[in-house]
Amino acid sequence: MADKLSLPLILPPPPHTKPFSLNPHNHHLQPPLQPPLQPPQLTTLLNPITQPPSPITTPKPKHKLKKHNDPNKGKPWSSHLSPQGNSILKTLVSNSLNSSQFNEKMVALVEFHHTQMGFDSKMLSLDVLGLIQGLGFHKKVDLALDVFTWVKEYVKDDGRVLKGSVVAVVVSMLGKDGRVSVASELVRELKRDGFVIDVYGYTSLISAYASNGRFREAVAVFKEMEEEGCRPTRITFNVILNVYGKMGMPWSKIESVFDSMKGLGVVPDLYTYNTLISCCKRGSLHEEANRIFEEMKIAGFVPDYVTYNTLLDVYAKSRKPNEALDVLREMELNGFLPSVVTYNSLISCYAKDGLFNEAMELKSEMMEKGLKPDVFTYTTLFSGFEKVGKDESAMRVFDEMISSGCKPNICTFNALIKMHGNRGRFTEMMKVVEDIQKCGCVPDIVTWNTLLAVFGQNGMDSEISGVFKEMKRAGFVPERDTFNTLISAYSRCGSLDQAMAVYRSMLEAKITPDLSTYNAVLAALARGGLWEQSEKILEEMKNGRCKPNECTYSSLLHAYAKGKQIEKMRVLGEKIYSCEIEPHAVLLKTLVLVNSKTDLLQETDRAFLEMKKRGFAHDINTLNSMVSIYGRRQMSMEADDIVSYMKESGFSPNLTTYNSLMYMYSRSSDFPKSEEILKDIVSKGIKPDVISYNTVIYGYCRNGKMKEASRVLSEMRKSGVVPDVITYNTFIASYAADELFTEAIDVIKYMIKQGCRPNESTYNSIVDWYCKFHHRDDAVLFINNLREVDPRVSRDEISRLSARVAEIA
């Protein structure tokens, strides 16, 4: 098992090659490397609609533009074009020419250079470049490509006319138009025809792949470039660093690119350092980001607006609110005014840790500075409240967003889908899916990943497979985040083998595991209690694969708890309390959860109080854990206090809360109150599950109230909740305990007729109670005639029961 779960890295260390931005003067801004949102269809529910721009963008700093004497108002092709070229450009832009007319114009251009100017390939190349740039400016990409193709075929160029700059412009133009495959084929054709692709052509192709989200292909071109001895420039290194950051490559690989850059004598610029800091976001590498920040200043670079925003975002994603706030203050001291994006990063940081008072104060602060909250501000707060179970607060934020005139975007809808789905409100969830198209949005990859996660959270493995198929049918190519989601979803369904199969598929697709992948695999192992394999994965991470974070150690704690490794739990807990491992809010919450599950009351109380001591906010899960352990210990006063605190703090008690309370009362003398709670949650619109009904039935059966128990069973079936083996075993054990063996055996026959298979506990109840009442012969008779009750019972089961009777006797 451990061998199968080994996590080798897929990609070798990055090669020495380069990507390139066609606007080198804008190196203070990071290139937009996110893939364009495709218009998928959620079966018949969604239709493709133009995707609104994402709100999560870094605002561009404003620059004062100087006056210029360009008669073409700054269009870059004017200085390249001859009078003849300029005339042809106007004709091509203004008129729809057939192939014959187009050919005539292009021939005229070439003849102009032969007859009037004396043939000069450099001048013709400038005209071709100007024509292509001009047509690109007017969004006539196909016509620009026609010009390029015509020159290539007609002039029979050997590389003097279609120089690197022309190739680079065409490739870049196609990439921006989303036609990167066409650009790639164009480059391949040129190489087959003997053209030498220079650094600018290669870099343009790398950038085209990167800007279309095809990062692995960008890296492949990078390697090809190196193999051909094409020396990368600074721009190339800047883009490939950005690509590696977007791919979530290990920091050691990103550093090796940076070292290669310096080793080749290529001097980093401010853009390089900003990109390196940005690469730290995905792995929450705040220490590495700070080190790069300091190195940048030592190198003589002054941090700019992008530097501060990026560093702040790294701290925010690393859940370091104080450090992020320090960056904001330093930013202001150095004359950089924070933007909505700046505040959104901070608000997200506080909201993720449940520090909503601070998050709301930041929202007020930004409004006082004249900054209006945007859709990302509201969606971040909504998601934060939803995550901790404060549904009413979440909906207040949503209502405020709508009333302020802020239009929801796909991120908002994804958060709504998650909220309803995680609470089992699938009708409402699908209503949100329908509302997406009504509001002019298009589902993105996160929408699909959210649906996968929701169905995984609810243990609906067949729905997971169905959604994944629909996702691929809609044209979405699964990337790392999707695979990570699938690993987590299948493991939540108890399908560890399926989760590992997804992981292997990810490796076969040449997708590099990142921190989220490791954590998803660890979470899957934890659910299986495979703590030894979990420890091995942690060691792999520490050996340079990936830096462990709070989620990593959280999964390890869950693995120890599931594997009943109480002492290992305590040792890891002490490391957290002593700050050997940073006592992050997530880890303290996990300690509350795992200690509660293993019924360690003192340890649970300690973790709960430690959260309060360190100023960390509780969420619905930690509060439910406290209700659960107090309920199991029949500490009703303490349990009620937690529920009261929940309501006072704006939390919405959920089904887990009420099931714990029902459990507590069903084991007490006040057992009828368990059914009162059941009726109360039904009146509130919360759908009880099989645990809810089983708990109430147990309370009645335990106290000999079989008529009431049977009534609840009938109501359970009417509500659409299917009784399980525990439901029937509760009745069987109660009847047998009252020496009502005929009734107990009738229940076994009934459950089999309903399609529910008996288990060992079913038969143990009959046999054990026969023996306790000294009816050993009746127990033997029951076993000998068991095939009449259950024709599918195995010989091994009959032998096991016979041995059990002999052992008791």
Sequence and secondary structure as in RCSB ss.txt:
>XXXX:A:sequence
MADKLSLPLILPPPPHTKPFSLNPHNHHLQPPLQPPLQPPQLTTLLNPITQPPSPITTPKPKHKLKKHNDPNKGK
PWSSHLSPQGNSILKTLVSNSLNSSQFNEKMVALVEFHHTQMGFDSKMLSLDVLGLIQGLGFHKKVDLALDVFTW
VKEYVKDDGRVLKGSVVAVVVSMLGKDGRVSVASELVRELKRDGFVIDVYGYTSLISAYASNGRFREAVAVFKEM
EEEGCRPTRITFNVILNVYGKMGMPWSKIESVFDSMKGLGVVPDLYTYNTLISCCKRGSLHEEANRIFEEMKIAG
FVPDYVTYNTLLDVYAKSRKPNEALDVLREMELNGFLPSVVTYNSLISCYAKDGLFNEAMELKSEMMEKGLKPDV
FTYTTLFSGFEKVGKDESAMRVFDEMISSGCKPNICTFNALIKMHGNRGRFTEMMKVVEDIQKCGCVPDIVTWNT
LLAVFGQNGMDSEISGVFKEMKRAGFVPERDTFNTLISAYSRCGSLDQAMAVYRSMLEAKITPDLSTYNAVLAAL
ARGGLWEQSEKILEEMKNGRCKPNECTYSSLLHAYAKGKQIEKMRVLGEKIYSCEIEPHAVLLKTLVLVNSKTDL
LQETDRAFLEMKKRGFAHDINTLNSMVSIYGRRQMSMEADDIVSYMKESGFSPNLTTYNSLMYMYSRSSDFPKSE
EILKDIVSKGIKPDVISYNTVIYGYCRNGKMKEASRVLSEMRKSGVVPDVITYNTFIASYAADELFTEAIDVIKY
MIKQGCRPNESTYNSIVDWYCKFHHRDDAVLFINNLREVDPRVSRDEISRLSARVAEIA
>XXXX:A:secstr
 TTTT     S S  S     S GGGTTS    S        TTS         S               TTTT 
TTTTT  HHHHHHHHHHHHS   HHHHHHHHHHHHHHHHHTTT  HHHHHHHHHHHHHHHHHTT HHHHHHHHHH
HHHHS   SSSS HHHHHHHHHHHHHTT HHHHHHHHHHHHHTT    HHHHHHHHHHHHHTT HHHHHHHHHHH
HHTT    HHHHHHHHHHHHHHT  HHHHHHHHHHHHHTT    HHHHHHHHHHTTTTT HHHHHHHHHHHHHTT
    HHHHHHHHHHHHHTT HHHHHHHHHHHHHTT    HHHHHHHHHHHHHTT HHHHHHHHHHHHHTT    H
HHHHHHHHHHHHTT HHHHHHHHHHHHHTT    HHHHHHHHHHHHHTT HHHHHHHHHHHHHTT    HHHHHH
HHHHHHHTT HHHHHHHHHHHHHTT    HHHHHHHHHHHHHTT HHHHHHHHHHHHHTT    HHHHHHHHHHH
HHTT HHHHHHHHHHIIIII    HHHHHHHHHHHHHTT HHHHHHHHHHHHTTSS   HHHHHHHHHHHHHTT 
HHHHHHHHHHHHHTT    HHHHHHHHHHHHHTT HHHHHHHHHHHHHTT    HHHHHHHHHHHHTSTTTHHHH
HHHHHHHHTT    HHHHHHHHHHHHHTT HHHHHHHHHHHHHTT    HHHHHHHHHHHHHTT HHHHHHHHHH
HHHTT    HHHHHHHHHHHHHTT HHHHHHHHHTHHHH TT  HHHHHHHHHHHHHH 
